[in-house]
Amino acid sequence: MVWNKEFECMSPEDLQRFQLKKLNETILWLYELVPPYRKKLEEASIRSEGIKRLEQLQELPFTVKGDLMENYPFGLCALPLKDVVRVHASSGTTGKPITGPYTARDMDHWTECMARVIWAAGVREDDIFQNAFGHGLFTGGMGFHQGATRIGCTVVPTSSGMTERQILLMKDFGADALGCTPSYALTIAERAEEIGMPIKDLKLRVGLFGAEPWTNAMRSEIEERMGIKATNNYGLTELGGPGTGFECIEARDGMHINEDHFIAEIIDPLTHKVLALGETGELVLTAVQRRAMPLLRFRTKDITSLTREKCACGRTLVKMGRIVGRTDDMLIINGVNVFPSQIESLLKDIPEVEMQYLLVVRKKKHLDELSLRVEARKEVYEAGREKIAWVERKIDNHIKGIMGIHVVVELAAPKALKRSEGKAVRVIDERPK
Ligand code: DLL
């Protein structure tokens, strides 16, 4: 069952017609109300009437993070703040935050998109939803709050942190569903085992995770340790937070995109050429129904691919794959492209270690050196130095065998690495910029 059959199961022809109409409304809106966009559109020879066919989307200009920073805080906002009812923000990668303003209508649409997300995970009105995404400027907490409230479930807004209390409330209230980042889910699972209250033994049935990169290996680990099914959910502040992409509980093999609100494209990040379905590249999103700050062809820097196949759940919405990395978190180690997610997947093949790791990149003379600190299981430490050295070699050999790079592996003692309560920090790049 889907939340909104009309839009989630639309025929491709109807969807395209709808998208074109909404896109052209957005172009006109930007033309009239946002001078920096008017300039961009004029430069690309796009007139205020918009485009005739959806394929012409490729002729529209891109929007990049830099555009948002240059126009910080509200230069790209189409309306005066009196028409804005909410502003979220996320810490930009360099200095200035990214702002996300919403009109009342935008809020309503966001809530609708979030209801679809939560419903798709099988959460219903008689469920208790523990919302451990950070509440506040971050879009995760409030976004899931609104969606779950619209469905009518009982929402417990724990926000992130105070992990032991999370576990106690989860047990006492009998939470059926949990929302948080995947790294925080692992933190919760681990703490619960430590205090003798494994999540497996509780009522929890499903986890809605997202907001940071994770792998299928990590999904299996969370599912096993918590005894739940886990869905992946995607979104970003620039496009209004979570609610862009979501997995259905039936398939859990890629995230449906709410295509009546967002048009997705995949481009080659270097040539900017639009790639075909199935090809991997940078995700570009156009918001076609937002009013406060609609963005055209926003380059997300997230790397993934799109597929349009019949889904077991009945939705016709295109699916995006897991985010395999970002164009800007790709590490180049002595010329080899390395995504932290590749290393994470390989760690799953090593039964002696936990999914707690940190990558550090340094310059040694003229060469890059990648080191990996990863926590070993208790037994490895108990077995002594030789075993530790053996596991370190095993990891290095495994990574070298598959990725062709040498990694300096250092096993960290159990619980030595800092635990995440939100988005995990997995990479520290100490090379001079
Ligand atoms: O993380 C919105 C969100 C909240 C999504 C809760 C899902 C759940 P930002 O803080 O602006 O917004 O970060 C957006 O996080 O460009 C991706 O790089 C990354 N990201 C978000 N979801 C996923 C995911 C929220 N499921 C940035 N998998 C995005 C991998 C993700 N990366």
Residues whose N, C-alpha, C, O or C-beta is under 5 A from the ligand:
A	BS01	DLL	S90 T139 G140 F209 G210 A211 E212 P213 W214 N232 N233 Y234 G235 L236 T237 G241 P242 T300 D302 I323
